[in-house]
Amino acid sequence: MSDEERSARIREIDEDLARMRGDIDPSIDGPHDMVDAGQNLAAREELAGQIEELEAERERLMRGT
């Protein structure tokens, strides 16, 4: 991967991370029952996992490996 491709991918990851972090809903008044709360928790955990993977990829690209 060339330096230009690496920089482009890092920019793309940064944009994705910003969007994903914005998608995490910190409000507690959203769910009104246990099913909603469970679905909200599952969605947040999935999003957190995706963010973690992108952060790891970004770190690898920054190191140049």
Protein Blocks (a to p, Z undefined) as FASTA:
>chain_A
ZZklmmmmmmmmmmmmmmmmmmpcfbfklpmcfklmmmmmmmmmmmmmmmmmmmmmmmmm
mnoZZ
